[in-house]
């Protein structure tokens, strides 16, 4: 099978390429990535050149995308601007990449009838209260940041191409990923790298916001299960069933790294900060036989060790 992976130099995309290349070495992978600030070719080190090709380019470049899409059987679309804080400061790149870039890819897939899997986020569903039931595939969209609004738009666009053009698509909405190879702007890699440099960790507000955490390798297995077993036109929610408040997560990182709570710096809360995300994975478990396998504390230990050994620099 010939696969086009977009955003494969980023955190989740790179881990997916390593996962897929190891499990399906005869499949040819083309990695299209613009190498913006969060893209890093070091994330792809160790890959055999056989059946792997990197192309630096923009998913909004129609001619380039159409050329690459020749003889492609599957597109797995990871490429996106993802950092909420950056979207609050300036939303333009988020609309251009996440919406317009997705449209260009969908048009190429439509012209060549390519199977298309779209990677999305639980943030499109909005915010939950502590006692609310988790999000599922039927939860109405209620995005609350420019980032989540742009991802919601790309989800709707992907689904529209299925209904309008019969394009064979699937969508996955996942909770917060953690693991190796992540650019240190999100909470886990930021806090780890700060502590390695002797810097304090900035906690928004009182740290009461709740997130569910899924190891990137569990996410990879979920995406694989959808590609191999998922029903065309369907959405599947992937979560780690690891809900923690941000302050609980912070204290766990401090504990594992042998640091005290004096390293916490409470900062002004993010505008429109969603209180809680959580995902009901029943559909993926029942239809695909998938569920997360990696213990959170062990996965977090392994992630810390990766950054310590990598001596990761921004």
C-alpha positions in Angstrom: 0.0 0.0 0.0 1.2 3.5 -0.8 0.4 6.0 2.0 0.7 9.8 2.2 1.1 11.0 5.7 0.8 14.8 6.3 2.6 16.4 9.1 4.8 13.4 9.7 7.7 15.4 11.1 5.5 16.5 14.0 4.9 14.7 17.3 2.0 12.4 16.6 2.7 12.0 12.9 6.3 11.0 13.4 5.4 8.5 16.0 2.8 7.1 13.7 5.3 6.8 10.8 7.7 4.8 13.1 4.9 2.6 14.2 3.5 1.9 10.8 6.9 1.5 9.1 8.0 -1.1 11.7 4.7 -3.0 11.5 4.2 -2.8 7.7 7.7 -2.5 6.2 6.5 -3.2 2.7 4.1 -0.3 2.6 5.6 2.9 1.0 5.2 6.0 3.1 5.5 9.5 1.7 5.8 12.2 4.5 4.7 15.7 3.4 5.6 18.3 6.0 6.3 22.0 5.8 8.8 21.9 8.7 7.3 24.8 10.7 8.6 25.4 14.2 7.1 22.1 15.6 8.3 19.9 12.8 11.7 18.2 13.3 13.4 15.8 11.0 15.3 14.4 13.9 11.9 12.8 14.8 12.3 10.5 11.8 15.8 9.3 12.6 16.3 5.6 12.4 13.8 5.0 9.6 15.0 2.8 6.8 15.1 4.7 3.5 13.5 1.8 1.8 9.8 2.6 1.3 10.1 6.0 3.0 10.3 9.4 1.4 10.2 12.9 2.9 8.9 15.8 0.9 9.1 19.3 2.3 6.0 21.2 1.2 2.7 22.9 2.2 -0.6 20.9 2.2 -2.2 24.1 0.7 0.0 23.7 -2.4 -2.6 22.2 -4.8 -0.2 21.3 -7.6 2.3 19.6 -5.2 -0.4 17.7 -3.4 -2.0 16.5 -6.7 1.4 15.3 -7.9 2.2 13.4 -4.7 -1.3 11.9 -4.7 -0.7 10.0 -7.9 -0.7 6.2 -7.0 -1.6 6.9 -3.3 -4.0 4.4 -1.7 -4.4 6.1 1.7 -4.0 9.6 3.1 -3.5 9.9 6.9 -3.9 13.6 7.7 -2.0 14.8 10.8 -0.8 18.1 9.6 -2.3 21.0 11.6 -1.6 24.0 13.7 -2.4 22.7 17.2 -1.4 25.0 20.0 -4.4 26.7 21.6 -2.3 29.6 23.0 -0.9 30.4 19.6 -4.4 30.3 18.1 -5.6 32.9 20.7 -2.7 35.2 19.8 -3.1 34.8 16.0 -5.7 32.6 14.4 -4.8 33.2 10.7 -2.4 30.3 10.3 -4.9 27.9 12.0 -7.6 28.7 9.4 -5.2 28.5 6.5 -3.6 25.2 7.5 -6.4 23.4 9.3 -9.3 24.4 7.0 -7.8 25.3 3.6 -5.1 22.7 3.8 -7.6 20.0 4.6 -9.8 21.1 1.6 -6.8 20.8 -0.8 -6.1 17.3 0.4 -9.8 16.3 0.2 -10.0 17.6 -3.3 -6.9 15.5 -4.3 -8.4 12.5 -2.6 -11.8 13.1 -4.4 -10.2 13.3 -7.8 -8.3 10.0 -7.3 -10.8 8.3 -4.9 -8.2 7.9 -2.2 -9.1 6.5 1.2 -8.8 9.5 3.7 -8.4 9.4 7.4 -8.6 12.7 9.3 -7.0 13.1 12.7 -8.9 15.5 15.0 -9.3 16.4 18.6 -11.8 16.2 21.5 -11.6 20.0 21.8 -14.2 20.3 19.0 -16.8 19.2 21.5 -16.3 22.1 23.9 -16.0 21.8 27.6 -17.4 19.4 30.3 -18.3 19.9 33.9 -16.7 17.5 36.4 -19.9 15.4 36.6 -20.8 15.4 32.9 -20.7 12.2 30.8 -17.7 12.1 28.6 -17.8 13.1 24.9 -18.8 10.5 22.3 -19.3 10.4 18.6 -22.8 11.9 18.9 -21.8 14.9 21.1 -22.7 18.2 19.4 -19.8 20.4 18.4 -19.1 23.4 20.6 -15.5 24.7 19.9 -14.4 27.4 22.2 -11.0 28.5 20.8 -9.8 29.5 17.3 -7.8 26.2 17.2 -10.8 24.0 18.1 -13.0 25.9 15.7 -10.6 25.3 12.9 -10.5 21.6 13.7 -14.2 21.5 13.9 -14.4 23.1 10.4 -12.0 20.5 9.0 -14.0 17.7 10.6 -17.3 19.0 9.0 -15.5 19.5 5.7 -14.2 15.9 5.7 -17.6 14.5 6.6 -19.2 16.7 3.8 -16.9 15.1 1.2 -18.2 11.7 2.3 -21.9 12.7 2.0 -21.5 14.9 -1.2 -18.9 12.9 -3.2 -18.9 9.5 -1.6 -15.3 9.9 -0.6 -14.2 7.0 1.6 -13.3 8.8 4.9 -13.0 8.2 8.6 -12.3 10.6 11.4 -10.8 10.1 14.8 -11.2 12.5 17.7 -8.6 11.9 20.4 -7.8 13.3 23.9 -4.4 14.8 24.9 -1.5 12.8 23.6 1.8 12.4 25.4 5.0 10.6 24.7 8.4 11.1 23.0 9.2 13.5 20.2 6.8 16.3 21.2 7.8 19.9 20.8 8.0 21.4 24.3 5.1 23.8 24.2 2.3 21.5 25.5 2.1 20.9 29.3 4.0 17.6 29.7 7.1 18.2 27.5 7.2 21.9 28.6 7.2 21.0 32.3 9.8 18.2 31.8 12.1 20.4 29.8 11.7 23.4 32.2 12.6 21.2 35.2 15.6 19.7 33.4 16.8 23.3 32.9 16.1 24.3 36.6 13.1 26.5 35.6 9.7 26.6 37.3 6.6 25.2 35.6 3.7 27.6 34.8 0.3 26.3 35.9 -2.8 28.2 34.6 -5.1 29.5 37.3 -5.4 27.0 40.2 -4.6 24.0 38.0 -8.2 22.6 38.3 -8.7 22.0 34.6 -9.1 18.3 33.8 -7.6 16.5 30.8 -7.6 12.9 29.7 -4.2 11.6 28.6 -3.5 8.9 25.9 0.0 7.7 25.1 0.9 8.4 21.5 1.5 4.7 20.8 -2.0 3.8 22.0 -3.3 6.5 19.7 -1.3 5.0 16.9 -2.9 1.6 17.5 -6.3 3.3 17.5 -5.7 5.0 14.2 -4.5 1.7 12.7 -7.6 -0.1 14.0 -9.8 2.5 12.3 -7.9 2.2 9.0 -8.0 -1.6 9.1 -11.5 -2.2 10.6 -13.4 1.1 10.8 -16.6 1.7 8.8 -16.3 4.3 6.0 -18.0 7.5 6.9 -17.7 7.0 10.6 -16.1 8.8 13.4 -14.3 7.1 16.3 -13.3 8.6 19.7 -10.0 7.6 21.1 -9.1 8.3 24.8 -6.7 7.1 27.4 -9.2 6.9 30.3 -6.7 8.8 32.4 -8.4 11.9 33.7 -6.3 14.2 35.8 -6.5 17.8 36.9 -3.5 19.9 35.7 -2.3 20.3 39.2 -2.4 16.5 39.8 -0.4 16.0 36.6 2.1 18.7 37.6 2.7 17.1 41.0 3.1 13.7 39.4 5.8 15.1 37.1 7.5 16.8 40.0 7.4 13.6 42.0 8.8 11.5 39.2 11.6 14.0 38.6 12.5 14.4 42.2 11.4 18.1 42.5 9.4 19.9 45.1 6.2 21.9 44.8 8.3 25.1 45.1 8.9 24.7 41.4 5.3 25.5 40.6 4.5 29.0 39.4 0.8 29.8 39.2 0.0 32.1 36.2 -3.0 34.0 34.8 -5.5 31.6 33.3 -5.9 31.2 29.6 -8.8 33.1 28.0 -11.8 30.7 27.5 -9.9 27.8 29.1 -12.1 24.7 28.8 -12.6 23.1 32.2 -12.6 19.4 31.3 -12.2 17.0 28.3 -13.1 13.3 28.5 -13.8 10.7 25.9 -16.1 7.7 25.9 -14.2 5.0 23.9 -17.1 2.5 23.8 -17.5 2.6 20.1 -13.9 2.0 19.3 -13.7 -0.8 22.0 -16.9 -2.6 20.7 -16.4 -2.1 16.9 -12.6 -2.2 16.6 -11.5 -4.2 19.6 -9.3 -1.3 20.6 -8.6 0.1 24.0 -5.5 1.9 25.6 -2.9 -0.5 27.0 -0.1 1.8 28.3 -0.2 2.5 32.1 -0.1 6.3 32.5 2.5 6.4 35.2 4.8 4.1 33.4 4.2 6.0 30.1 5.0 9.2 31.9 8.2 7.8 33.3 9.3 6.6 29.9 8.5 10.1 28.4 10.6 11.8 31.1 13.4 9.4 30.4 13.3 10.1 26.7 13.6 13.9 27.2 16.4 13.3 29.7 18.4 11.1 27.4 17.6 13.3 24.3 18.7 16.5 26.0 16.0 18.1 24.0 16.5 21.7 23.0 13.9 24.2 21.7 
